[in-house]
Amino acid sequence: MSDELPSWSSVDAQAQALKLSATPSELHGALCGWLAGGGDGPDWLAKVLADDQAPKPEAGSALDAMNTVTRTQFEDRDFGFALLLPDEDAPLAERSEALFEWCRGFLGGFGLAAGKDPPLTDESREALDDLARLAAATPEPDGDEEDEAAYAEIEEFVRVAALLLHGDCVMGPRHRHRLN
């Protein structure tokens, strides 16, 4: 299996075929939030959509690949974790909206898996608050080179924030358990 996420368009096509109301970025964000909060299991799609009737992604499908690759990326010691967003040639407003959708999905999935009081460091709590602010944002209709640079910085912040939260809720407890 590849260590790269399936394309945005392949996840979009499968989401539409399954009549899911979430965008590819929102689905990936929700999956990432679910995993970062300690969620597990093959029924991830039903959990993050809060719909027990949601289908399990078929083996080898784009959604199945997204789940498998994301799990692998979260465990990557070289921090190879990536966000599923539209290609760089998409308009900045479209990419920004997808990034904000990713954040909304992440918050929902994280809340479902981590519960009311997850074991977060102060830095992680601050990152979670920042993700909430991004989830509430709306993109500007057009942008310039300065906006492109800001987008790149925000995307990198979101990526690192997800890794940080995964570290607090999944990796930290796992390593503490091994030490005991």
N, C-alpha and C positions, 0 to 999 in steps of 0.2 A: 504494500500500500504506500502511496506517495505521502510525503510529509507536507504537501501543499493542499490548501483548502480547495474544494471544487469551485468552479467559477460562480460568480454572482448570478449569471444568467441561468446556469443549470439548476441552482437552488431555487431561483425564481420560477422556472418552468415547473419544477416538481411541486413547489408550494401552490402554484395556480392549479395544477392537475389535482391536487388533494383538496382544493378549495379552502386553503388556509388564509386567514385574513391578515397575516403578518408578512412583512417584507423580508427578503433574505437577510438584510442587516439586522432587523429586529429579531428574527429567529436565531441568528448566530449570537447576538448579544444575550438573548434569553438563555440559550444553551450555555454560554460562557458564564453568565451569572449563576446559573444552576450548579455548574461544576465548581465554580469558585466558592460557592457557599456550602459545598459538601454534598451536593446532590449526586445521585448515582442511579444506574439501572437502565435497562433497555426502553423503559416507558418515558424517557425524558421529554419527548414531544408532548405527550398528554399532560405531563406535570407542568411544563413551562407555559402551555396554552390554557392550563386549568380546565381541561376538557377530557374527561375519562373516555370519551368516544373517539378521540383523535387516534388515527392509525399509527401503528409502529412503522417507522421507516423500513422499507424493504432492504435486505442485504444488498450492498453494492450500489444503492441509489445515492443521489447527491446528498440527501439529508443524512443517510447513514455514513457516508464518507465525511461529511462535515463533523459529525459527532466523533468519529474515530480519530480524524486528524486533529481536532481541537483537543481531545484528551491527550494525545501524544504531545502536542505543542505545549500544553500546560506543564507536562512533566519534563520538557526539554531543559537540560542544564545550561544550554547556550541561549536561553530566552528566545527561541524561535517562534514564539507566539505571534499570530497575525490576526487582524480583524477582517471580517468579510464585508468589503465595501465595494462600490462601483469602481471600475477602472479609472486610472488617472486622467484619461481623455474625456471623461464625463464632465459636464459643467460643474464648477465649484459649488453652486447652490445645491445641485443634486447630491454631490458627495457629502456636503455639509449636512443636509437633511438625513442622509443615510447614517452618518456618524451619530447624529442626535437620536435617531431611531435605535441604533445599536445600544446607546446608553440607556434608553427607556427599557429595551428588552433586558439588558443586563440587570438593571435595578429590580425588575419584576422577578426574574429567575433567581437572583441572589436572595431576595427577600423570602421567596418560597422555600429555598433550600436552607438558608442560614438561620431563619427564624428571627425572633424578636431581639435577642441580645447576643449576637455572635461575638466570638473572642477576638476583637480587633484592637490593634495598637492605635495610638493617637494618630499616627500617620495614615493608617488605613481608614479611620473614621473621617479624617479630613478628605482623603481621596474619594470616599463614598459620597460625601457632601458635594464635592466638586462634580462628580458624575451626575448627581441629581440636578445640579444647576445646568449642566450641559443637556440633560434630557429635557429640560424645560425650554431650551433655546430654540430659536427659529433662524434659518439661514437668511443672509442678505441675498437679494436677487442677482447681484453681479459682484465681481471682485477683481482685485488687481494682484500684482506680484506680492505685495505685502500681505494680502488676505490669504494667498496660497501658502506663504511661509507660516502664517498663524495657524492655518488648517493643519499643516504638517506637524507643528508643535502640539496641537491639541490631540491629533491622532496618536502621536507617540505617548502623550500623557495618559490617554485612555488605555492604551495597550499596557503600559507599566502599572497603572492603577489596578487593572484586572489581575495582573500577575501578583501584585502586592496583596490583594484581597484573597486570592487563591492560596498564597503563602500563609496568611494568618489562619484561614479556616480549614485548609486541607493539609498543606505540607507541615506546618508547625505542629498540629496535633499528631500527625503521623510520626514525626521525628521524636516528639516527646514520648510517645508510646513505645518506640523502639529503645529509648534510653532507659525506660523503667523496667 
